């Protein structure tokens, strides 16, 4: 663990840091053959659930390059752009819709930032605020199905990925509303968004709706197919990729044959990055397990309190602190097998715990010093990350309030899965 922290502080890539730490631990131990490494790696990536990763990544790339994102933003602007600070609402609504197709925080943030930040800058919004809002909205993709962290959680816990997807719908809406309220408050306090109103007309709404209809249909097809038993969550990823390609290539005609190699390369690179992290983190997680770290943590937590609320707070706090330094994928793989049994022991529903962890993941996506989405949004508009960080904390607070709200009212998470 010490070597991992040192490597992370030295800004060594997460996957490499975890891999080196695991390899070093095996060498120091000496009693475990190094042949265990390829065995654990194979077990980690040999999962039917993980087959969804490359296709959802591909769907996100097709959206970005196929003009789907722009048409979706235009529709959102026609619907909510009339209000004071309307473009900030457009960002959140667009983030919700994009999250319902790709499930990748970085991809959604990049696609949103490329369109929304220039538009908001023209209307007088501060670039730091615009970047912070795009980062917070992009992280909705981790909560709103289909969600890549939920796919990984399903593979680890055995919980139905489809059930986890359904459980994320209401929390995603709750967080979205909280982000809109927060954006509104910040705009009022900083005097932004007063003159950015788009006149509301039914004609404009109908026109943009017709243009974006096929894009808006994508989340309905994905979730409708899963809930209706037409296809599994993994098969839904293929449907999403094929559908977004058809729309971008044949209907909107934004994707050209010459673009396919670039798009496939982009999706393959993103998928490879995630799978390398999954592989290296699985070794680290296995080492934690065989060294009884889960037992030590259980004893430590129960020594403090046996109150479920206190225990949940401690685990979420640990996860929150580590999420400031480690990306969501390795963190889930390392901590979920340790923390979930503790949660179950005190009567916390496994599905509720997973969704709370996903929301915590989203906080990690915008929380410095790592805050992947913050870096992506800042790079998209060419500003210093420090300017975005100054504006990000109100949105971090909004996420934290939602995290507490979901724990206090668990039916916000559990009701919808119980009806399917």
N, C-alpha and C positions, 0 to 999 in steps of 0.2 A: 504493500500500500504506500509506503514511504517513497519508493522509487517512482511509483505512478504520479504522486503529487509533485515530485521534483521535475519529472519530465513534462508535466502539464504546465508548470510554472516557467519552464524553459521554452514553452510554446511549440513543443514537439507535437505533430498531429496525433489526435486522440487514439486512432487505431494503432499507430506505431507505439505510442506510450503504453497502451494496455498490453500489446503483444510483447514488448521488451520486458515489462514488469512481470508478466506471466512466465516468460522464458527464464528470467533471472531467478524467480522463486523456485522453479523446477530444478535449476542447476544447483542452487544452494541446498535444497532438500536432499537431492541425490538418490532418494529411494524410489522415485517415480521415473520410469523410462520416458525419454523424450518422444517416443512413438505415440504417446498419448495425445500429443498436439494435433497431428493430422486426424486422429480418430474423433477428437472433440470438435474440430473444425467441420468435418464431414457431417457429424450429427447435428451441428448447429444450422447448417445451410440446407440440409436435406429435409426440407419441410414443404408440404403442399401449400401451406398458408403463405409462405414467403414467395411463392410463384407470382403472387399478386403485385409484389414490389415493382418489377420492371415495367409491367403494363400500366400501372397507375402513374409511374414516372413518365412513361411514354405519352399517356393521355395529357398530362400536364404540359409536356413539350408541344404536342399538337395544338393544344389550346393557345399557347403563347404565340406560336408561329402561324396559326391558322386563322387569326382574326377573331376568334371566339371571345377572347377577353375584352377587346375593344367594344364589340357590339353589346356585351353584357353590361359594361360600364355605362354606355350610352343609355341603355334602358333604365338602369338604376338611377342615373342622373335625371331622367324624365319623371321618375316616380317620386324621389325624395329631394331632388336638387333645388326645389322651390323654397325650402326652408332656410332660415339664417344658418350659415355654416353647413349648407347642403352638401358640399363636396366631401365633407368629413363623413357624413352619413353614407354617401355613395361609396366611399372606400370600404366601409364596414359591410354594407350589403353586397358589394362585389366580392369581398373576402369570403362571405358566407357561401355565395354561389360557386366560387372557385373551389372552396374547400369541399363542396359536394361533388367534385369531379376528380381532383388530383390527390388530395390528402397529403401534400408535401409542403411544409412550412416555407422552406427556402424558395421552391418553385413559385408558390403563390405570391410570396413577398416580391420576388423579382418581377413577375408579370404585372402585379398591381403598381409597383413603383415606377415602372417604365412609362405608364400611362397617367397615373394619378398625380405624381409629384410635379411634373411640368405643368399640368392643368391647374393644380392648387397654387403653384408659385405665381402663375399669371394673375390669379385672383387675390394675391396679397397674403397668402398664408406663409408663415415662416417655414423655411425648408426643414429645420430641425423638427418642428411639429409634424409636418407632412411625412417625413421619413419615419418618425416614431409611430404615427398612426398606421402607416402601411405595414410596418413590422408587426404591430399588435393585431391588425386585421389579417395579415398573412398567417399568423399562428392559429387562427380559427380552423385552418385545415387540419390541425392535429386533433381537434375535438369533433368537428362536424364530419360525419362519415362520407366517403371512405377515408379512414385514417391509418397511416402507416404504423404509428405506434400501437394502435389497436390490433393490427395484423400480427405484429411481433408478440404482443401480449397473449393473443389467442394461441399462438404456437407454443408459448411457454407454459400457460396455465391449463390449456385444454378447454377453456371457455369458448363457446361458439363466437367466431368473429362476427357473424351476422348479428348476434345478440348484442355484442359490444357496439357495433355500428348503430343499432337502434337506440341503445342507451345513451349515445352521444348526441342525439338530435336535440332534445330539450336543453341540455347543458350548453350546447352550441348557440342556441337561440338566446338563452339567458346571458351568456357572456357577450354576445353581439349587442344586446340592448344596453348592457353595462358600458360597453365601449362607446356607443353612441351618446349616452348620457355624459360620460366623461369628456368626450370630444366637445360636446356642447358647452360644458362648464369651462373648459380651457379656452375655447374660442371667445366666450363672453369676457373672461378675465383678461385675455391678451388682445382683445379687440380685433379678432380675425373673423372672416367669413360674413361680414356685414353686407358686402356688395357682390357676392358670388351667386346670387339667386338665379336659377333658371326658371323662367315663367312656366307655370303649370298649365298645360292644355291637354285635354283628352286626345286630341289629334296627335300630339307629340308622343304621348304615352303609347297610343295604338301603333304609331309608325315604328317606334323603337322596339316595341314588343314583337311586332312581326319580324323585324330584322334579327332579334335575339331569340326568337321562339325555339329554334333548334338547339341553341346553346342551353337555354333554360330547361329544355326537355331532358338533357343529359342526366342531371341528378335524379330526376323522377324515374327515368329508365333504370338507373343503377339500383336505387333503393327499392323501387317497385318490383324489380326482378328478384331481388334478394328476399324481400318480405313475402312475395307471392310464390316463392319456391321454384321460380323459373330457372334460376341458376344460383350457384354458391357465391360467396364473397370473392373467392379467387377467380371464378369464371366471370364475375362482374367486372374485374379489372381488364380482362380481354375485351369484353363488350365496350367498356369505356374507351379503350385505345382505338378499337376499330371505328366506333361511332365518331369520335373526335377527328380521326383521320378523314373519314368520308365527308364530314361537314367542311373541314378545312380545305380539302383537296378538290372535291367535286362540286360543292355548293358555293362556298365563299371564294374558292379558287385562290386563296392566299398562299397555300403550300404548293410549291413547284417540285418537279421531280428532282431537280438539282439540290433542293433543300433536304431531301430525305436522309441523305448520308449524315449531314450535320445534325439533324434532329435525332436520329438513331444513336449517333455517337454521344450526344448530350445526355440522352436518357440512359444509355449504357454506362456512361461515366458516373452518373448520380447513383445508379443501382449498384455498381461495383463498389463505390465508396461506402454505401450502407452495408452491403454484405461483408466487406472486409471488417467493418466495425463489429457486425454481428458475430463473425467468426472469432475475432480476437477477444471480444467481451465474454463469449461463452467459455473460453478457457479460464479467464479470470474468475468468472462466476463459479465454475467448477472447483477452482482452488479455494475460494471462500467457503464453499460447502464442505469439502473434505477436511478443512481446518476448523470446522465447527463454528465459523463466524456467526452463523444464524442462531446457534444456541447461545453464544456469548451476548449477542445483541438482544435476544429474547430475555435473558436473565437480567441484563442491564436495564431494559425498559420496564420490566415487571418489578424490579427493585425500586424504581421511582414511583410507580403507581399501577394499579390494576383497573383504573377507570378508563373505559373505552375512548372517551373524548380526549383524555390526556395522552393516551397511547397513540391515537391518531394524530394529535398535534405533534408529538415527538417525531413520528415517522415522516410526516409531511415536512416538518422543519428540516430534518436530516436530508430528505430528498431535495428540498428547496435550496439548501446551501450547496449541495453537490451539483445541482443543476446549473449553478452559476459558473461552474468550471468544466462540466462534462456534458456532451450532447445527449439528446434524449434516448437514442437507440442503445448505446452501451450502458447508460444508467438504468434503463428498464431491465436489461438482461442481467445486470449485476445485482440489482436490489430487489426486483419483484419476487424472485424465488425465496428471498430471505424475509421480506416484509409481509408477503401475503399470508403465510401461515400464522404470523403474529396477529394479523387483523382478524383472521377466521377464528382464532382462539378466543378473542374477546367479543365475538358475535357480529363483526362487521361484514356485510355482504361482499363477497369477492368482486362482483361486478361493480359495485359502488366504489370499492377501493381502486380498481383499475381506472375508472373514469376520473376519480380524484387525482390519481397519478398522472393521467394524461393532461388534465388542466394544469397541474404543477409543471409538467413538461413544457406547456405553452408559456408559462411564466419564465422558465429557464431560457426559452427562445428569445426573449426580449430583455432579460436581466443581465447586466454587465457582471463580470468582465467578458464572458464568452458571447452570449446573446447573438447567436448566428443571424437571426432575422434583422437585428439592428445593423450588423455589418453589411448585409445584403442591401438593405434599404439605403444606407448611407452611401454605399458605392454607386448605387443607381442614380443618385442625384449629385454626386461629386462633392459631398460635404464631409467634414471631419466627423468621425464617430462620436466624439465628445459632444458635438452639438445635438445629435440625436439623443444621446444618453440624458442630457439635461431635460428633455421633454418626455422621456419614456416613463418616468416614475408614476404619474397619475394613472397610466394604463396598467402598470404593474399592480397598483393598489386596486384597480377595478377587477383584475383577475383574482387577486387574493380574496376580495369580498365575495366574489362568485364561488370560490373554493369553499369558503366557510358556509355560504348559503346552501350549497349542494350537500354538504355534510349534515347540516341542521335539518334540511328537508330532503331526505334520501329518495322520496317518491318522485322527485324531479328527474332522477336517474332511473329508478327501478320500475316506474309505472308503465312506460311504453313497452319495454321488453316483456312485461308480464301479460300484455294483451296480444302478443304475437305467438 
